[in-house]
Amino acid sequence: MKSYAFELKVNPDGQLDVPDELLQLLHGNVPMRVITLVDDETDAAEEADWKRLSLEKFFVDYSDADAIYDTI
């Protein structure tokens, strides 16, 4: 099974506007599965929390000796 990742929007008629580049890869009458991931406001907040936590954990063991890597 192949997978393709792309962004699209729903047009005013409720149809999905599939990019032409993807349409060229798809052949008619082939069964496929569609997984829909929708961004929402909580995604941005959650992503910011994960970035903050990652930075906190990364720098918890940072010492003056590690400053040498700041010049690279």
Buried (B, 14 or more C-beta within 10 A) or exposed (E): EEEEEEEEEEEEEEEEEEEEEEEEEEEEEEEEEEEEEEEEEEEEEEEEEEEEEEEEEEEEEEEEEEEEEEEE
